[in-house]
């Protein structure tokens, strides 16, 4: 492949990444548009990788096929870091980014392995504690922010700490938002930890197995409120670090804004994840209001 056709292939792969993020992760697509131009290529490739792995189980008709997709990505990362050619646009874009920016393999491997472990969970094998879900959010969401900071050449302990908290908040809130979807597929709320469910009278024991009841809307709202409060605490901690976060890192941390919008939308519907208003606009907010809020934070150099 000559240089011109290679460059054209990379441009095509990157265009595919942008479209995938726009289609399946629109609120983060808007966040990435606020990044400096020299950081967008890496950010879109990393976020498209997240789209591919996060949707692997959802787009498969058979869970085994979804798991095979994730295992393919696990192997693909080894090939990417060996600079081997892979006929997949997201993998091609990632290969280019890894080559240019030396993004750590460990972050991306952690993200895929966490999703593989989650896919291997039995339907009745619900997480026991909120801490388990916080770790899952760290592994799948915070790692994308770490990688984006690294690709941008930003070395800051404060920025990494803020990214950790924002990733945990975002991850937890997205799990809450998707509870009805997962309940419809798994026949129970598989992302409500057993200890939280038991505290709010949602846990029942049948035939030696623990399941979460689906018929108590009020108890579910209480459980969601408790978990949303944990996410809110992470957002607050991230913002307390803002004074120590270098200015060039703050645009990378803009996903704090959609996390706050999700929190506000949940509060508006009294933490009822079945309220149809949550599915309207962008994360339950009018699109114009969401975009103005994001622009405002970006313009002020805040997150």
Residue, then its C-alpha position, 0 to 999 in steps of 0.5 A: x500500500x503506498x503512502x497516499x492510499x494508506x493516508x486515504x484509508x486512515x481518513x476513511x477509518x477515522x470518518x467511520x469512527x466519527x459517524x459511529x460515535x455520532x450515531x450511538x454516543x451522541x452526547x459524547x460526540x458533542x463533547x469531542x467536538x469541543x476538543x482542540x483539533x489536534x486531539x480529536x482524531x485520537x479521541x474519536x478513535x478511542x470513543x469509537x472503540x468504546x462504542x464497539x465494545x459496549x454494544x457488542x452484547x446488545x447487537x448480537x442475537x445470541x450472547x455467545x456471538x456477543x462474547x465472541x465479538x469481545x474476544x475478537x477485540x481482545x485479540x485485535x488489541x494484541x495485533x494493534x500493538x504489534x502494528x499488524x493490519x486489521x480489516x476493521x475501520x475502528x481497529x485501523x484508526x486505533x492502530x494509527x493513534x497508538x502508533x502516533x501517541x503511544x497510548x497505553x495498552x493496559x487501559x484498553x485491555x482493562x476495558x475489554x476484559x471488564x466487558x468480557x467478565x460482565x458478559x460471562x456473568x449468569x443472569x442471576x449472578x448480580x453484583x453484590x455491592x455498589x463498589x463492584x459497579x464503581x470498579x466496572x465503570x472505572x474499567x470501562x469508562x474512566x480508562x477511555x478518559x485516561x487514554x484520551x489524556x495520554x494521547x493528548x500528551x497531558x500528564x497530570x495526576x489531578x487530571x487523572x484523578x478527576x477522570x477517574x471520578x467522572x468515569x465512575x459517575x458517567x458509568x454508574x449513571x449510564x447503567x441506571x439509565x439502561x436498567x429498563x433495557x437490561x431488565x427486558x433482556x435479562x428479565x431482572x435488574x442485573x445492575x442493581x447491587x444485591x446489598x442495595x436491592x436488599x436494603x430497599x426490599x427489592x431482593x427475593x430468594x427463589x430456589x436458592x437464587x437471588x432475584x430482584x423484584x420488578x413490581x415495586x416502582x417506589x422501592x426501585x426509585x429509592x434504589x436508583x436514588x441511592x446509586x445516583x447519589x454515589x455518582x453525584x459524589x464522584x462528580x463533586x469530587x472531580x469538580x473539587x479537583x478543578x483548580x489543580x487540573x491543567x487548562x489543556x486537560x479540562x476539555x477532555x473532562x467535559x463528559x462531566x456535563x452529560x453526567x450532570x444532565x443525566x443526574x438532573x433528568x433523573x431528579x426531575x422524574x423522581x428517579x423513576x427510570x421508567x419515566x418516558x421523559x428520560x428517553x427524550x432529547x439528549x439524556x432527557x434534556x432539550x437538545x438546544x439546552x444540552x448544547x448550550x450548557x456544554x458550550x458554556x462549560x467549554x467556553x469557561x474552561x470548566x467541566 
